[in-house]
Each structure stands twice: as C-alpha cells, then as structure tokens.
C-alpha cells in the first residue's frame, strides 16, 4: 500500500507540464492617440486636482454632485434586477470553477458494507460464488441450508486521473478565467446601471423643465388671446388675428399634454431601473439649468482603456479561457492514467472486523491510449483553435468599440459647450424680438402674425436650450462610463485616506 501511495504522489509531481499555448496579448487595434477633433481647444479641460485621478478611479459619489441623484444610484445598486442577475452569475461561475478544480484531487471516501446471504439446501450456488447472481453450479447432495456473512470497512478513491499532460489543469484554468470574465461583466453591468440611472434622471429633469416652460408659454399666450379678443370686440383688430391667437393657445395645450406624457413615461423608466418606487423622502431635485450637476472627466490615453474598461478585461479573460481550452484538447491525444485504490478491513464476523489479520487493500491502475474515435479529438482541437480566433476577434472588436465611444464623447464635449452658448444667445434674441413684436401689435403697427412668429421662435429656442443641456449632461455621463468610471462609490485617493 505504501508503494502505491508513493507511486501516486510521484506521478502527481511529474504532472507539472501542460499543453496550453503560451498566452500573448494581441496587439491593440486602436490608435495610440485620440482623434484631433476629440481633443480640440473647445473641449472642457479637467482642473489640476482632478488630473491626478483617472476617470475609472473617480467614485460616482464624487462625479454625481446632486444629492438626489446619489440616493437614486444607491437605491438602484441595491435593488436593480439586472445587477442582481449579474452578481448571481458571478457566484455561479465561481461554483463552476470550484467544481472543476475538484477534479485535480482524488475524491476520498470511507465505505462500510455488510453482506448476508443464505444458500438453499441441495440448491444452486449463485454464478460467481457467494454474492453472485444467476444460476451456477449445483451444491453436493445432502448440503444443508447455510447463511454466510461478510463485513468490510475501508477508505479509498475511485478513478482518479493523473494529470500527466495538464488536461485537468487546463480545464481548471479555463473555468477560472471564465469566472474572472464573469466578474468583470458584473462590474460592466454596474457601470452601465449607474450611467442609466443618471441618464434617466436627467431625462426626467428635462421633461419637468419642458412642462414648466410650456405652462409658462400657455399662460403667456392665453393672456395674449384674451387681449386680442378684447381688441376684436372693440373692432381694433381682425378676426384673423383672433383665430391666430387662439391657435397658439391650442398648440401650447397640445405641447403640454405631450410633455406631461413624456414626463410620466420617463419617470416609469426611472422606476424600472431603480427596482422600486422613488421614495418620497429624497432631497429636492436640482433644476437642469443649474450648474455643478457633474464633475469634470479627465481624458487619459487610449492605452489606459485596456485596464479601465471592464468589458475589455472581460473579453481578455474569455480569450485566456479559450487559450487554456486548447491545452485540454491537445491532452486528449495522449494516454490517460486512472487510479483506484482502497484499504481497510474485512471479516465474516462484525465483532472481528477490526481484529488482527483482517487488513486488506487494493490498487488498480488503468492506462487508456486513444487509437481511433472517428476524428473527434482532432475536431475538438480544431474547434478549440477556432474558438480562440473568435475570442481574439471579439477582444479586438471590444477595444475598437470602446475607442469609438470615448472618441465620440470627447468630440461632442466641446461642441455641446459651444452649442449651449449659441442656444442661450438665441433664446435671449428671440425673447427680445417677441417683446418688440407684442409692443408693435398692441400699438397697431403690425398684425398678430409677426407676434405669432416671434412667440413660436422663442418657444422653440427655449425648448432647444433645455434639450441641448440634457444632451450635454448625458454626454458627460457617457464619457465617464466609456472611460470605465462608475464601479466604485468613492474616489481612489479618498478610499486610501479613509479605508
């Protein structure tokens, strides 16, 4: 028995080799620098303090400065079902890795058996002797009925495969990389969730601003309508002007219904993302026109995405898993050795089971050499190589997608600033034009058509300003997400200072 155990450990020590190919990270298909339009002079620049921390190290508590939004993100992280599914998938992947890792060790178990068998008088001995089955040899004439007892107790393992060529270790490595990939996918899900909550929240703020704007416009055009009707009754204006004023009121009422419906739908979308109703004790929301809703995002370098973006890291772990699977497919061409061993005691009396001279052991090595299996092993190896090539393409595509997302967000950041300035100037100009048009109509210089056009231009410009502010905020959130931010609540430096 000692020799068998020694053989087992010697073979296990020899099984240090593996047939996995040496992993080498593919060359990044993305350029080394952002496009020129993505880092133009109009882009917002981070201050000196924020430049020390990359985007993925900025905690979302520090990036989103609205207290109400911070509370909503906390609620979503605790209740969102997609994130909960992602967490459970990580736990399931970890369990799969532990199951696969268990194959590296023999499954040792203790057994106790007892057998009682009665042979009939002048009957038939079972095939194979005591404990057999079926018909066998006839017992001698005159034999009396006899009852036999056999008891045994032992400990051992069954069909333990020596990992001489690293097949099991390759499969274990594959399972481990899949677990790491799933863990990174959970981080990616959290980043997307944080960004989605912020985007939906800003959509609700924009809808509220549009509803308030439309209500104010409705009050204004209603006053103009009453004034026009009074003028018509005094024969100081035409019926056409009265109908034109009436049409502006109806148009404002229709817009109000539209934005109220849009507000309700966006509020429902936010509730779905949160996983529960919005609590009533949240801080008061800020106006979308207020500044300081978001912190600035440092740009960084394209190469930083390889370590910042969890979806890229997840894709690389999937590539490593596919690389490890090649080692398992190669090992299938080589012999496999399986060991079965046990040791214990056996006796025909239960009381003498652990007496002197009852010791017993067995050792059964089995070697299997594949000769012909219809080309399955070769096909499995080809499949493993194909799956690795697919994983390489997916990894490169993930990098290219990330590069484009960041480039688009950087390009839009400066242009949104210029667009907001231009739109604000347009609102001011249209407001002045509307004021002058009202004065000219009331003094009888112009018809109501000029006032109507000025009012419509002002309302459209005000709507555009709210929309571009929402888009600029959403773009900042997209940039923060694209650079890998949003997976931790506090900034890295803060976490070091306050562990």
C-alpha positions in Angstrom: 0.0 0.0 0.0 2.9 2.4 0.9 4.4 1.7 -2.5 1.1 2.5 -4.2 0.8 5.8 -2.4 4.4 6.7 -3.2 3.7 6.0 -6.9 0.6 8.2 -6.7 2.5 11.2 -5.3 5.4 10.7 -7.7 3.1 10.7 -10.7 1.3 13.8 -9.4 4.6 15.6 -9.1 5.5 14.6 -12.6 2.2 16.1 -13.9 3.6 19.6 -13.8 3.6 20.0 -17.5 0.8 21.5 -19.5 0.0 21.7 -23.2 -1.6 25.1 -23.1 -0.1 27.5 -25.7 1.8 30.4 -24.3 -0.6 33.3 -24.0 0.3 36.6 -25.6 -2.0 39.6 -25.5 -3.0 40.6 -29.1 -1.8 43.9 -30.3 -4.3 46.7 -29.7 -6.2 47.6 -33.0 -6.9 51.1 -31.7 -4.7 54.1 -32.4 -2.3 55.4 -29.8 -4.0 58.9 -29.7 -7.5 60.2 -29.8 -8.7 61.9 -33.0 -7.8 65.5 -33.4 -11.4 66.6 -33.1 -11.7 64.8 -29.8 -9.1 66.8 -28.1 -9.7 70.2 -29.6 -9.3 73.5 -27.8 -13.0 73.8 -27.2 -13.1 70.6 -25.1 -13.5 71.1 -21.4 -10.3 70.5 -19.5 -10.0 69.0 -16.1 -8.7 71.1 -13.2 -5.3 70.4 -11.6 -6.8 68.4 -8.8 -8.8 66.0 -11.0 -6.0 65.4 -13.4 -4.2 63.3 -10.9 -7.0 60.7 -10.9 -8.1 58.8 -14.0 -11.8 58.5 -14.8 -12.2 54.9 -13.6 -10.8 56.0 -10.2 -13.3 58.8 -9.7 -16.1 57.4 -7.5 -19.6 58.1 -8.6 -20.3 59.8 -5.3 -17.7 62.4 -6.3 -18.8 62.6 -10.0 -22.5 63.0 -9.5 -22.9 66.0 -7.2 -26.7 66.1 -7.0 -27.7 64.6 -3.6 -31.0 63.3 -5.0 -29.2 61.5 -7.9 -26.7 59.9 -5.4 -29.5 58.5 -3.4 -31.2 57.1 -6.5 -28.0 55.4 -7.6 -27.6 53.8 -4.1 -31.2 52.5 -4.4 -30.6 51.1 -7.9 -27.4 49.3 -6.8 -29.3 47.6 -4.1 -32.5 46.7 -6.0 -31.9 46.6 -9.7 -32.7 43.1 -11.0 -30.1 43.1 -13.9 -27.3 43.8 -11.4 -28.7 41.1 -9.1 -28.6 38.6 -12.0 -25.0 39.6 -12.8 -24.0 39.1 -9.2 -25.6 35.7 -9.2 -23.9 34.8 -12.5 -20.6 35.5 -10.8 -21.4 33.3 -7.9 -22.5 30.5 -10.3 -19.3 30.9 -12.3 -17.2 30.7 -9.1 -19.1 27.5 -8.2 -18.3 26.0 -11.6 -14.6 26.8 -11.1 -14.6 25.1 -7.7 -16.3 22.1 -9.2 -13.7 21.8 -12.0 -10.8 22.4 -9.6 -12.0 19.4 -7.5 -11.0 17.1 -10.4 -7.4 17.9 -9.6 -7.7 15.9 -6.3 -8.8 12.4 -5.6 -12.3 12.0 -4.2 -11.5 10.1 -1.0 -14.4 8.4 0.7 -15.0 5.9 3.5 -17.2 2.9 3.0 -18.7 0.2 5.2 -20.5 -2.8 3.8 -22.2 -5.8 5.1 -23.5 -8.9 3.2 -25.7 -11.6 4.5 -26.6 -14.5 2.0 -28.4 -17.7 2.6 -27.8 -20.7 0.3 -30.6 -23.3 0.0 -30.2 -26.9 0.9 -29.4 -29.0 -2.2 -29.8 -25.8 -4.1 -27.8 -23.9 -6.7 -24.7 -21.9 -6.0 -25.0 -18.5 -7.5 -22.9 -17.7 -10.5 -19.6 -16.4 -9.4 -19.9 -17.8 -5.9 -21.2 -16.0 -2.9 -22.7 -12.7 -3.6 -23.1 -13.6 -7.3 -26.3 -13.7 -9.4 -27.9 -16.1 -11.8 -27.7 -19.9 -11.9 -24.4 -21.6 -11.3 -23.1 -25.0 -10.1 -25.2 -27.5 -8.1 -24.3 -28.0 -4.5 -23.5 -31.6 -3.4 -26.4 -33.7 -2.3 -27.2 -33.5 1.4 -25.9 -30.0 1.9 -27.8 -28.1 4.5 -29.0 -24.5 4.2 -26.3 -22.1 5.2 -26.2 -18.4 5.8 -22.9 -16.5 5.1 -21.9 -13.1 6.5 -19.3 -10.7 5.2 -18.4 -7.3 6.6 -15.8 -4.8 5.4 -14.7 -1.2 6.1 -12.2 0.8 4.2 -11.2 4.1 2.8 -10.0 4.9 -0.8 -10.6 6.7 -4.1 -12.0 5.6 -7.4 -10.9 6.5 -11.0 -8.6 9.4 -10.1 -6.9 10.6 -13.2 -3.3 11.6 -13.1 -3.0 14.9 -14.8 0.3 14.0 -16.6 -0.3 16.3 -19.6 -2.3 19.0 -17.9 -5.7 18.3 -19.2 -7.5 18.9 -15.9 -5.4 21.9 -15.1 -6.1 23.4 -18.5 -9.8 22.9 -17.8 -9.4 24.4 -14.4 -7.6 27.4 -15.8 -10.4 27.8 -18.4 -13.0 27.7 -15.6 -11.0 30.2 -13.6 -10.7 32.7 -16.5 -14.4 32.3 -17.2 -15.1 33.2 -13.6 -12.9 36.3 -13.8 -14.6 37.3 -17.1 -18.0 37.0 -15.4 -16.7 39.1 -12.5 -15.7 41.8 -14.9 -19.1 41.6 -16.6 -20.7 42.3 -13.3 -18.6 45.5 -13.0 -19.6 46.4 -16.5 -23.2 45.9 -15.6 -22.8 48.2 -12.6 -21.2 50.9 -14.6 -24.0 50.7 -17.2 -26.5 50.8 -14.4 -25.0 53.9 -12.8 -24.9 55.7 -16.2 -28.5 54.6 -16.9 -29.8 55.9 -13.7 -28.1 59.3 -14.3 -29.4 59.5 -17.9 -33.0 58.7 -16.9 -32.8 61.2 -14.1 -31.6 64.0 -16.4 -34.4 63.0 -18.8 -36.9 63.5 -16.0 -35.4 66.9 -15.1 -35.6 67.9 -18.8 -39.2 66.8 -19.0 -40.1 68.8 -15.9 -38.3 71.9 -17.3 -40.2 71.5 -20.6 -43.5 71.1 -18.7 -42.8 74.2 -16.7 -41.8 76.1 -19.9 -44.9 75.0 -21.7 -47.1 76.1 -18.7 -45.4 79.5 -18.8 -45.9 79.7 -22.5 -49.5 78.7 -22.1 -50.2 81.4 -19.6 -48.5 84.0 -21.8 -50.4 83.0 -25.0 -53.6 82.8 -23.0 -53.1 86.4 -21.8 -52.4 87.4 -25.4 -55.5 85.7 -26.6 -57.7 87.5 -24.0 -56.2 90.8 -25.0 -56.7 90.0 -28.7 -60.3 89.0 -28.1 -60.9 92.3 -26.2 -59.4 94.2 -29.1 -61.6 92.3 -31.6 -64.7 93.1 -29.6 -63.7 96.8 -29.8 -63.1 96.4 -33.5 -59.4 97.3 -33.2 -58.2 94.0 -34.7 -59.3 91.4 -37.2 -61.0 88.0 -36.8 -57.9 86.5 -38.4 -55.7 87.8 -35.6 -58.2 86.4 -33.0 -58.0 83.0 -34.7 -54.3 83.1 -34.8 -54.1 83.9 -31.1 -56.5 81.1 -30.4 -54.3 78.6 -32.4 -51.3 79.5 -30.2 -53.3 78.5 -27.1 -54.4 75.2 -28.6 -50.8 74.5 -29.7 -49.5 75.2 -26.2 -52.1 72.9 -24.7 -51.2 70.1 -27.1 -47.5 70.5 -26.3 -48.3 70.5 -22.6 -50.1 67.2 -22.9 -47.2 65.7 -24.9 -44.6 66.7 -22.3 -46.7 65.6 -19.4 -47.0 62.2 -21.1 -43.3 62.1 -21.8 -42.5 63.0 -18.1 -44.7 60.2 -16.9 -43.1 57.6 -19.2 -39.5 58.7 -18.2 -40.5 58.6 -14.6 -41.7 55.0 -15.1 -38.4 54.1 -16.8 -36.5 55.5 -13.9 -38.6 53.4 -11.5 -37.9 50.3 -13.5 -34.1 51.0 -13.3 -34.3 51.6 -9.6 -36.2 48.3 -9.0 -38.7 50.1 -6.7 -40.8 53.2 -6.5 -39.0 56.5 -6.0 -39.0 57.2 -2.2 -40.8 60.4 -1.0 -38.0 61.4 1.4 -35.4 62.2 -1.2 -33.7 65.6 -1.4 -35.3 68.1 -3.7 -34.2 67.8 -7.3 -32.0 70.5 -8.9 -33.0 72.4 -12.0 -31.5 71.1 -15.2 -30.3 74.6 -15.9 -28.3 74.7 -12.6 -24.6 74.1 -12.9 -22.5 71.7 -10.9 -24.5 68.6 -11.5 -21.4 66.7 -12.7 -17.7 66.8 -12.1 -15.2 67.0 -14.9 -13.8 63.9 -16.5 -10.0 63.7 -17.4 -9.4 62.3 -20.8 -6.5 59.9 -20.3 -4.8 57.9 -23.1 -6.3 55.3 -25.4 -4.0 52.6 -23.9 -5.5 53.2 -20.5 -8.7 51.6 -21.7 -7.1 48.2 -21.7 -7.1 48.3 -17.9 -10.0 50.7 -17.2 -12.9 49.2 -19.2 -14.2 46.0 -17.5 -15.7 44.8 -20.8 -12.2 44.8 -22.4 -10.8 43.0 -19.4 -13.7 40.5 -19.5 -13.0 39.9 -23.2 -9.3 39.2 -22.5 -10.2 36.7 -19.8 -12.5 35.0 -22.3 -9.6 34.9 -24.7 -7.4 33.3 -22.0 -10.1 30.7 -21.3 -10.2 29.8 -25.0 -6.4 29.5 -24.9 -6.5 27.2 -22.0 -9.1 25.0 -23.7 -6.6 24.3 -26.5 -4.3 22.6 -23.8 -7.2 20.3 -22.8 -7.9 19.5 -26.4 -4.2 18.6 -27.1 -4.0 16.4 -24.0 -6.9 14.3 -25.3 -4.5 12.8 -27.9 -2.2 11.4 -25.2 -2.6 8.5 -22.7 -4.5 8.9 -19.5 -3.9 7.1 -16.3 -6.6 6.5 -13.8 -6.0 5.1 -10.3 -8.4 3.2 -8.0 -7.1 2.3 -4.5 -8.6 1.4 -1.2 -7.5 0.0 2.1 -9.4 -1.3 5.1 -10.5 -4.5 6.9 -12.8 -7.4 6.1 -14.2 -10.2 8.2 -17.0 -12.7 8.3 -18.0 -11.5 11.7 -18.9 -8.0 12.6 -17.2 -8.2 16.0 -13.9 -9.3 14.4 -14.0 -6.6 11.7 -11.0 -4.7 13.3 -9.2 -7.8 14.7 -5.8 -9.0 13.8 -5.2 -10.3 10.3 -8.3 -8.6 8.8 -6.4 -5.9 6.9 -6.9 -5.7 3.2 -6.0 -3.3 0.3 -6.3 -3.0 -3.4 -4.6 -0.9 -6.1 -5.9 -0.8 -9.6 -4.1 1.5 -12.2 -5.6 1.8 -15.6 -4.0 3.4 -18.7 -6.0 4.4 -21.7 -4.4 5.2 -25.0 -6.7 6.7 -27.7 -6.4 4.8 -31.0 -9.5 5.6 -33.0 -12.5 7.7 -32.2 -13.8 8.8 -35.5 -11.7 12.0 -35.6 -13.4 13.5 -32.6 -10.2 14.5 -30.9 -8.9 16.3 -34.0 -12.2 18.0 -34.4 -12.2 19.2 -30.8 -8.7 20.6 -31.3 -9.8 22.4 -34.4 -12.8 23.8 -32.6 -10.7 25.0 -29.7 -8.4 26.9 -32.2 -11.5 28.4 -33.9 -13.0 29.5 -30.6 -9.7 31.2 -29.7 -9.7 33.1 -33.0 -13.3 34.1 -32.3 -12.3 35.3 -28.9 -9.4 37.3 -30.4 -11.8 39.0 -32.8 -14.2 39.8 -30.0 -11.4 41.2 -27.9 -10.3 43.4 -30.7 -13.8 44.5 -31.5 -14.4 45.4 -27.9 -11.3 47.6 -27.9 -12.4 49.3 -31.2 -15.9 49.9 -29.8 -14.5 51.4 -26.6 -12.2 53.7 -28.6 -15.1 54.9 -30.7 -17.3 55.5 -27.7 -14.7 57.6 -26.0 -13.8 59.5 -29.2 -17.4 60.3 -29.8 -17.9 61.6 -26.3 -14.8 63.6 -26.3 -15.6 65.1 -29.7 -19.1 66.0 -28.5 -18.0 67.5 -25.2 -16.6 70.7 -26.6 -19.3 71.1 -29.3 -22.0 70.9 -26.7 -20.4 73.8 -24.8 -20.5 75.9 -27.9 -24.0 74.8 -28.8 -25.3 75.8 -25.3 -23.7 79.2 -25.6 -25.2 79.8 -29.1 -28.6 78.4 -28.0 -28.7 80.7 -24.9 -27.9 83.7 -27.1 -30.7 82.6 -29.5 -33.1 82.5 -26.6 -32.2 86.0 -25.5 -32.5 87.4 -29.0 -35.9 85.7 -29.6 -37.2 86.9 -26.2 -36.3 90.5 -27.2 -37.9 90.0 -30.6 -41.1 88.7 -29.0 -41.2 91.6 -26.7 -40.9 94.1 -29.5 -43.5 92.2 -31.7 -46.0 92.4 -28.8 -45.5 96.1 -28.5 -45.9 96.7 -32.2 -49.1 94.6 -32.3 -50.7 96.3 -29.3 -49.9 99.7 -30.8 -51.5 98.7 -34.1 -48.3 98.9 -36.2 -48.1 95.1 -37.1 -50.6 92.3 -37.4 -50.7 89.5 -34.9 -48.8 87.2 -37.4 -45.5 88.9 -36.5 -46.2 88.3 -32.8 -47.2 84.7 -33.5 -43.9 84.0 -35.4 -41.8 85.6 -32.7 -43.6 83.7 -30.0 -43.1 80.4 -31.8 -39.4 81.1 -32.4 -38.9 81.9 -28.7 -40.7 78.8 -27.6 -38.7 76.6 -30.0 -35.4 78.2 -28.9 -36.3 77.6 -25.2 -37.1 74.0 -25.9 -33.8 73.6 -27.8 -31.9 75.0 -24.9 -33.4 72.5 -22.5 -32.7 69.7 -24.9 -29.1 70.6 -25.6 -28.4 70.9 -21.8 -29.9 67.4 -21.3 -27.8 66.1 -24.2 -24.6 67.7 -22.8 -25.2 66.1 -19.4 -25.9 62.7 -20.9 -22.7 63.0 -23.0 -20.7 63.7 -19.8 -22.2 60.6 -18.3 -21.4 58.6 -21.4 -17.8 59.8 -21.3 -17.5 58.8 -17.7 -18.9 55.4 -18.4 -16.8 54.9 -21.6 -13.6 55.6 -19.6 -14.5 52.9 -17.1 -15.9 55.1 -14.3 -18.8 54.2 -12.1 -17.8 50.9 -10.5 -16.8 52.3 -7.1 -18.6 54.8 -4.8 -15.6 56.8 -3.7 -12.6 58.2 -5.5 -9.5 56.0 -5.1 -7.5 58.7 -3.2 -10.3 59.1 -0.8 -10.5 55.4 -0.2 -6.8 55.3 0.6 -7.2 58.2 3.1 -10.3 56.8 4.7 -10.1 53.0 4.4 
